[in-house]
Amino acid sequence: MADIPIFGKHVIPDGEHIIFSHGNFSLAVKRENEGWLFLQTDNKRSAKDLTPDFSGSEYFKTGKSDTLRLVPALPEKPLIFKGNNLHISSGQKLIFFLKLPLNIQGYFSKAQPENLIKEISPFKLTDSWFGEPHNGEPAFALDSGSWQSKDEILLSPLEAICPVTISNNFSGVLKVERLILRVENMTLYKVAGKLITSLLTVEYKGKTINSSAKYSYSKTFHGEKPEIVAKPRTITESNLKKINFYFIQNLYRQES
């Protein structure tokens, strides 16, 4: 029996339930008493082979609508990418692609903020820290490599592709050690059946000068008229001006 697609519109009559699953992640949802029971498990086989035991589930009272909408969203905290030995010579630009985990937002009736039931993370993301101990910020570690072509990426229904462009406008070699992805500033697009985030464009000017970061639509990566699946959670000028790289080691050539 094929898995039911997770994202989209689902109509569940009173007293019935649906199990959404991928890999080891399963989410059972039951419509009951003008509300919803949500039960998340990490064992796909037990959820599919047995009738879910909703006794330990969460209940959400929402009203008469039998419509459930499950929508993809990027994580609630920034992601930290470790460069995996990526180096960029002075005056060069590197384009690569990352694979980002997605959250699931459940809405009743319509996908609008006041109808949000629950947000679920199918992945157990590792807490991390970006920057100096005294003035850094909390984030999640991105346990993923990088690819030179988006066509090389094996993407699951719970992941999105993130295109990244880094220009090195410093006089030395840039070793990409830790790059922060402020996913709260990203839009999610649907392109040819795949989810692709905003293009992250970073210009590096040196360790003593904050690099500039831009999160944007790109005709090259998103096509002429892509479908917008999710808008940014928030985008502020202060977020864009924060540091984008954190160096554990020095660059090959020190700044004068």
C-alpha positions, -999 to 999 in steps of 0.1 A, spaced: 0 0 0 15 33 -11 20 61 15 -5 89 15 11 122 3 18 142 35 14 178 21 -19 190 8 -56 190 16 -72 161 34 -108 156 43 -113 133 73 -149 126 85 -157 123 122 -144 91 138 -119 83 110 -82 87 109 -53 89 84 -17 79 89 10 99 71 44 84 70 79 85 54 109 66 65 108 62 103 84 91 107 47 86 112 19 110 120 -16 96 128 -45 122 127 -80 114 138 -111 136 135 -131 135 167 -157 157 185 -152 187 163 -115 185 168 -84 166 159 -62 140 176 -25 142 167 -2 112 174 34 113 162 56 82 163 91 73 149 82 37 140 66 35 106 59 -3 108 40 -2 141 19 27 129 9 11 96 4 -24 108 -17 -16 139 -47 7 146 -31 37 164 -37 40 201 -48 76 204 -50 75 242 -17 94 245 -24 118 217 -29 156 218 -64 169 212 -72 202 195 -107 216 194 -113 235 161 -150 234 152 -171 219 124 -146 218 95 -135 183 85 -107 197 63 -70 193 74 -43 210 55 -7 199 60 18 226 48 56 224 46 77 250 66 114 255 72 127 250 108 120 276 134 157 283 141 186 290 117 206 261 103 244 259 104 262 244 75 298 231 79 318 237 48 331 202 42 364 215 29 349 240 5 375 267 -5 370 298 -27 399 317 -42 400 355 -42 377 369 -69 358 336 -74 322 327 -70 310 293 -58 275 279 -65 263 249 -46 232 232 -33 221 220 2 193 197 14 172 212 42 148 194 65 112 206 66 86 209 93 49 201 89 23 227 98 -12 215 103 -42 238 97 -79 233 99 -101 245 71 -77 270 55 -39 276 58 -40 309 76 -22 319 108 -53 318 131 -61 282 119 -27 267 128 -33 236 149 3 223 154 38 224 139 57 192 138 94 185 132 98 150 116 136 152 121 155 151 154 176 182 148 207 188 169 209 220 189 239 241 181 254 276 186 266 301 161 292 328 169 311 336 201 299 322 234 289 356 248 271 371 218 261 342 195 227 327 187 210 293 190 206 273 158 203 238 145 232 218 130 226 208 94 237 172 90 240 173 52 266 176 26 267 199 -5 262 193 -42 274 210 -73 242 202 -91 206 201 -77 199 171 -100 224 150 -80 203 154 -48 181 125 -37 152 145 -21 126 131 2 91 146 5 102 162 38 132 180 24 139 211 2 168 221 -20 186 254 -10 207 271 -37 237 290 -23 261 315 -41 292 327 -23 314 354 -38 349 359 -23 358 396 -26 387 392 -1 424 391 -11 429 356 3 414 321 0 380 317 19 376 284 37 339 279 43 339 265 79 306 275 93 279 293 74 245 302 89 213 298 69 187 321 83 158 300 71 132 324 87 140 348 58 135 322 31 105 315 8 96 280 -2 88 275 -40 75 244 -58 94 239 -90 88 208 -112 75 189 -82 104 198 -59 105 223 -31 133 249 -35 141 277 -11 151 312 -18 185 317 -33 211 326 -6 236 350 -20 266 359 2 294 383 -5 325 378 16 348 409 22 370 398 50 370 387 86 367 423 100 339 433 76 304 418 79 296 398 48 264 407 31 236 381 27 205 382 4 176 358 3 158 362 -30 138 347 -60 160 337 -89 147 330 -124 176 306 -129 167 284 -100 129 290 -96 117 295 -132 94 322 -146 64 318 -124 70 294 -95 43 284 -70 49 299 -36 43 272 -10 54 291 21 64 327 27 92 337 51 84 335 88 100 369 93 125 391 76 142 420 92 170 443 84 188 434 116 188 397 106 204 405 72 231 425 89 242 397 113 274 377 107 271 349 82 304 331 87 321 319 119 357 309 116 373 284 139 406 286 121 422 316 103 421 321 65 452 310 45 462 346 41 458 369 70 444 404 66 468 433 70 
